[in-house]
Structures are given as C-alpha cells and as structure tokens.
C-alpha cells in the first residue's frame, strides 16, 4: 500500500520483517501503541482505559528499544 498511509503497526511490522528492529523491540513498540491510544479521550472512555505512569513508561521503553536497535545497526554499517 501507500507508505504515506501506514500507521504505527505497519511501520513496526515492516521494521521487524526487515530486521531493523528486534522481536523484543517490536513487542515493546506494540505495547506502546496501546499507551499512545490512551491520549485519545474517546478511546479512553470507550475502553475504560487509563493513562498513568506505567503506560508512559511503556511508551518510553519502546522508544529506548528502537533507538538502541538503530544505534546497533548503524554501528554495523547497516
């Protein structure tokens, strides 16, 4: 499909398939998608979900994993 229409799950899947990110990073990034969805008030109300420190840490962990994977790839010249 049109890459400009990809959402975060598409990007995670392609990055994992191309081995740009590890399986562990893909799993953490997928968890962060749920945390990201919590910023939408309608979604919070529909799912009775709450955004709190733990969900913020999940999102921060995903970013940390992605950065680490990209740094390792860059060090290898990939």
PLY file of the C-alpha trace (Angstrom):
ply
format ascii 1.0
element vertex 78
property float x
property float y
property float z
element edge 77
property int vertex1
property int vertex2
end_header
0.00 0.00 0.00
0.83 3.66 0.04
3.61 4.18 2.61
2.19 7.61 3.43
-0.94 5.89 4.77
0.89 3.41 7.02
0.13 3.56 10.70
2.40 2.61 13.59
1.50 -1.09 13.40
2.50 -1.16 9.70
5.82 0.52 10.49
6.53 -1.88 13.36
5.74 -4.90 11.18
7.94 -3.78 8.29
10.82 -2.79 10.58
10.63 -6.20 12.25
10.42 -8.05 8.92
13.44 -6.13 7.58
15.25 -6.85 10.87
15.71 -3.14 11.52
14.28 -3.77 14.97
14.38 -6.95 17.05
11.42 -9.11 18.04
11.73 -7.74 21.58
11.63 -4.16 20.31
8.63 -4.92 18.08
6.79 -6.37 21.08
7.57 -3.31 23.22
6.59 -0.96 20.39
3.28 -2.81 20.03
2.64 -2.31 23.74
3.42 1.38 23.32
0.73 1.62 20.64
-1.81 0.92 23.36
-0.31 3.64 25.55
-0.34 6.05 22.60
-4.02 5.28 22.02
-4.76 6.44 25.54
-4.16 10.05 24.58
-7.47 9.95 22.70
-10.21 10.83 25.22
-12.89 8.97 23.26
-10.82 5.79 23.26
-10.17 6.14 26.98
-13.88 6.44 27.66
-14.91 3.62 25.30
-12.35 1.16 26.65
-12.43 2.45 30.22
-8.66 2.63 29.97
-6.48 4.99 31.86
-3.22 6.66 31.10
-0.84 6.65 34.04
2.82 6.49 34.86
3.07 2.81 33.85
1.69 3.41 30.36
4.05 6.35 29.96
6.98 4.12 30.96
5.86 1.51 28.41
5.98 4.10 25.66
9.36 5.40 26.83
10.73 1.84 26.92
9.63 1.28 23.32
11.45 4.42 22.20
14.56 3.33 24.09
14.48 -0.11 22.41
14.10 1.39 18.93
16.95 3.85 19.50
19.22 1.06 20.75
18.42 -1.17 17.75
19.07 1.68 15.31
22.36 2.55 17.04
23.48 -1.07 16.81
22.53 -1.25 13.13
24.39 1.99 12.42
27.49 0.69 14.21
27.41 -2.36 11.92
27.02 -0.10 8.88
23.51 -1.35 8.08
0 1
1 2
2 3
3 4
4 5
5 6
6 7
7 8
8 9
9 10
10 11
11 12
12 13
13 14
14 15
15 16
16 17
17 18
18 19
19 20
20 21
21 22
22 23
23 24
24 25
25 26
26 27
27 28
28 29
29 30
30 31
31 32
32 33
33 34
34 35
35 36
36 37
37 38
38 39
39 40
40 41
41 42
42 43
43 44
44 45
45 46
46 47
47 48
48 49
49 50
50 51
51 52
52 53
53 54
54 55
55 56
56 57
57 58
58 59
59 60
60 61
61 62
62 63
63 64
64 65
65 66
66 67
67 68
68 69
69 70
70 71
71 72
72 73
73 74
74 75
75 76
76 77
